[in-house]
Amino acid sequence: MVFREASRGLILATLITAEIYSRLKPHAAAKYYALAAAALVPENHLDLYPQCLFRAAEADYRQGAWFSATQLYQKAFTAHGLIAERPFDLDKHADLSRALHGLGVIQAAAVKAGPPYEGFISRSLKEGGVTDLLRQGLASLPVPPWWDTLTLEDLADRTLDQLGRHAFADAGARRSLRWSSLGACWIIEFADSYADTLVAERLAAAAQVILADLALRDPALLPTRVAIEVTAGAAGTEMDLGTTTDGAEPRQARLAQLSAPGKDAVNGLAAESIAVTLAAIREISVLPDDAFDRMLDGALEADLMSHVVCGVAFDTAYADVIGAGIFADAHSSECIPLRDDGRALQARSALPQAGLRVEAGERRTCQTRRHAGW
């Protein structure tokens, strides 16, 4: 979806917001804003399109989703080569150096891991026209890159230490998105399928935006862990929260796929993401109910929805760049993860665990706001 009326200023502002989120480390939110910026680019500002994709790829790189990052880098380099003047002039295009560094690390890990990682990365670099550029860039360095002498185990350790996520964290039949915010550990778990990835990343991006918005309002969260297992429901259906025994985790949430790009459908799904997130926040907040409700009302009055939905639905922005066929080409779900991401072990960690229950108030609030013009 391309919005012809989008101004250059709006696109740049959206890109700046993505950069801000990236520096604060809610990388799912950064990825969403970068993809939204890409979806907003009209034909008379196509020079901005590669920048948007480079930002989205970098967000995935930083959250360890290296299959996805590689596909986005490939798309970014292809667009950059077609659109930019002197496209491979590193002095003229600052994005290239950052992207080549990320791809260099990814390629090194893939080569050390061997098949099928190595084959996927090699094919992606070739299709993106990056193979020679990356080779030349690495050869021009005054000293060999730091990853050259590391074993796969050492490189994986360094990745975990620097990024807080495992290399190729999006490999395997199941995957997760993890981050820390306001003292709590947040985990979104889901199957590595296209439909489940869309709805899970949509929820993660919304949750990170909401938590960032609430930071100055001090929701007083316990230092706990919130885990939500997300599955994709059929388009047009309402969200469904699985019932579990008290204390069981992760909690289940089935969120509908986007049925149409219309405003009502987009806002409806965003309202559900807000409801699920606010329910989780309420569970771990020590604020009295009336104080929490006042905080929530203030956030909603400040137009929280306009931050959760940035001009275009996450599903649309993602699918515009990575369709189901491209996603499947990575075969990431068939790969054995380089490391267990800790789901089985961390589920028994010393962190207290919070459940997930959407109160009627959260549902009513979001429904009321949506019908009032969201």
Residue pairs with C-beta under 8 A, 6 or more apart in sequence:
1 39
1 261
1 312
1 316
1 320
2 39
2 40
2 41
2 42
2 43
3 39
3 40
3 42
3 311
3 312
4 42
4 43
5 42
6 40
6 41
6 42
6 45
6 311
8 45
8 48
10 40
10 311
11 37
11 40
11 41
11 45
11 48
11 52
12 48
14 33
14 36
14 37
14 40
14 310
14 311
15 33
15 34
15 37
15 48
15 51
15 52
15 55
17 33
17 310
18 30
18 31
18 32
18 33
18 34
18 37
18 52
18 55
18 56
18 59
19 30
19 55
21 27
21 29
21 30
21 33
21 208
21 209
21 212
22 30
22 55
22 58
22 59
22 62
24 212
25 62
25 179
26 179
26 181
26 208
26 209
26 211
26 212
27 59
27 60
27 62
27 63
27 179
28 59
28 63
28 177
28 179
28 201
28 204
28 205
28 207
28 208
29 205
29 208
29 209
29 212
30 55
30 59
31 56
31 59
31 60
31 63
31 201
31 205
32 201
32 202
32 205
32 209
32 310
32 314
32 317
33 310
34 52
34 53
34 55
34 56
34 59
35 52
35 56
35 314
35 317
35 318
35 320
35 321
36 310
36 311
36 312
36 314
36 317
37 48
37 52
37 55
38 49
38 52
38 53
38 56
38 317
38 320
38 321
39 311
39 312
39 316
39 317
39 320
40 311
40 312
41 48
41 49
41 52
46 83
47 83
47 84
49 79
49 83
50 76
50 77
50 79
50 80
50 83
50 84
50 95
51 95
53 72
53 73
53 75
53 76
53 79
53 321
54 73
54 76
54 80
54 95
54 98
54 99
56 72
56 76
56 321
57 69
57 70
57 72
57 73
57 75
57 76
57 99
57 102
58 69
58 98
58 99
58 102
60 66
60 68
60 69
60 72
61 69
61 73
61 102
61 105
61 106
62 163
62 165
63 163
63 165
63 169
63 177
63 179
64 159
64 163
64 165
64 166
64 167
64 168
64 169
64 170
65 169
65 170
65 175
66 106
66 109
66 167
66 168
66 169
66 170
67 120
67 168
67 170
67 171
67 330
67 332
67 335
68 170
68 322
68 330
68 332
69 102
69 106
70 103
70 106
70 120
70 121
70 124
70 330
71 124
71 322
71 326
71 327
71 330
72 321
72 322
73 99
73 102
73 103
73 124
73 128
73 130
74 124
74 125
74 127
74 128
74 130
75 128
75 321
75 322
76 95
76 99
77 99
77 128
77 129
77 130
77 133
78 127
78 128
78 129
80 87
80 93
80 95
80 96
81 87
81 88
81 129
84 93
85 92
86 92
86 93
87 93
88 96
88 133
90 96
90 97
90 137
96 133
100 130
100 133
100 134
100 137
103 125
103 130
103 134
104 134
104 137
104 138
104 145
104 147
105 147
105 155
105 159
106 121
106 167
107 121
107 125
107 134
108 145
108 147
108 148
108 150
108 155
109 117
109 147
109 152
109 155
109 156
109 159
109 167
109 168
109 338
110 117
110 118
110 120
110 121
110 122
110 168
111 118
111 121
112 150
112 151
112 152
112 155
113 152
113 168
113 338
116 331
116 334
116 335
117 168
117 171
117 335
117 338
120 330
120 331
122 131
125 131
125 134
138 145
147 155
147 158
150 158
152 338
155 167
156 166
156 167
156 338
156 339
159 165
159 166
159 167
160 166
160 167
160 339
164 178
165 178
165 341
166 337
166 338
166 339
166 341
167 338
167 339
168 332
168 335
168 337
168 338
169 175
169 176
169 337
169 341
170 192
170 332
171 192
171 332
171 333
171 335
171 336
171 337
171 338
172 192
172 332
172 333
172 335
172 336
172 337
173 191
173 192
173 333
174 189
174 190
174 191
174 192
174 343
175 189
175 190
175 191
175 192
175 341
176 187
176 188
176 189
176 190
176 341
176 343
177 187
177 188
177 200
177 201
177 204
178 185
178 186
178 187
178 188
178 341
179 185
179 186
179 204
179 208
180 186
181 208
181 211
181 212
181 215
182 211
182 214
182 215
182 219
182 221
183 221
183 222
183 223
184 221
184 222
184 223
184 224
184 225
184 226
184 284
184 354
185 224
185 225
185 226
185 351
186 207
186 211
186 225
186 226
187 225
187 226
187 227
187 228
187 250
187 346
188 200
188 203
188 204
188 207
188 227
188 228
188 230
189 200
189 227
189 228
189 229
189 230
189 250
189 343
190 196
190 197
190 199
190 200
190 229
190 230
190 231
191 231
191 333
192 332
192 333
193 232
193 333
194 324
194 327
194 328
195 232
195 257
196 230
196 231
196 232
197 327
198 232
198 257
198 258
198 314
198 315
198 318
198 319
199 230
199 231
199 232
199 233
199 255
199 256
199 257
199 315
200 230
201 314
201 318
202 255
202 269
202 273
202 313
202 314
202 315
203 228
203 230
203 253
203 255
203 273
203 276
203 277
205 314
206 270
206 273
206 274
206 277
206 308
206 314
207 273
207 276
207 277
207 280
209 307
209 308
210 274
210 277
210 278
210 281
210 299
210 304
210 308
211 277
211 281
213 299
213 302
213 304
213 307
214 281
214 295
214 299
217 295
217 298
217 299
218 295
219 281
219 285
219 287
219 292
219 295
220 285
220 286
220 287
221 281
221 284
221 285
221 286
222 284
222 285
222 286
222 352
222 354
223 351
223 352
224 284
224 351
224 352
224 353
224 354
225 249
225 346
225 349
225 351
225 352
225 353
225 354
226 280
226 283
226 284
226 354
226 356
227 249
227 250
227 251
227 347
227 353
228 250
228 251
228 252
228 253
228 276
228 280
228 356
229 250
229 251
229 252
229 253
230 252
230 253
230 254
230 255
231 252
231 253
231 254
231 255
232 254
232 255
232 256
232 257
233 239
233 240
233 254
233 255
233 256
233 257
234 256
234 257
235 256
235 257
235 258
235 259
236 256
236 259
237 256
238 256
238 272
239 253
239 254
239 255
239 256
239 272
239 275
239 276
240 253
240 254
241 251
241 252
241 253
241 254
241 276
241 356
241 357
241 358
242 251
242 252
242 253
242 254
244 251
244 252
244 355
246 355
247 353
247 355
248 355
249 347
249 353
249 354
249 355
250 347
251 355
251 356
253 276
253 356
255 269
255 272
255 273
255 276
256 269
256 272
257 315
258 265
258 266
258 269
258 313
258 315
258 316
259 265
261 312
261 313
261 316
265 313
266 309
266 312
266 313
266 316
267 305
267 309
267 370
267 374
268 370
269 313
269 315
270 305
270 308
270 309
270 313
270 374
271 305
271 366
271 367
271 369
271 370
271 374
272 366
273 308
274 304
274 305
274 308
274 362
274 366
275 358
275 362
275 363
275 365
275 366
276 356
276 358
278 296
278 362
278 365
278 366
279 356
279 357
279 358
279 359
279 362
280 354
280 356
282 292
282 359
282 362
283 354
283 355
283 356
283 357
284 354
285 292
287 295
293 361
296 365
300 365
300 369
305 369
305 370
305 374
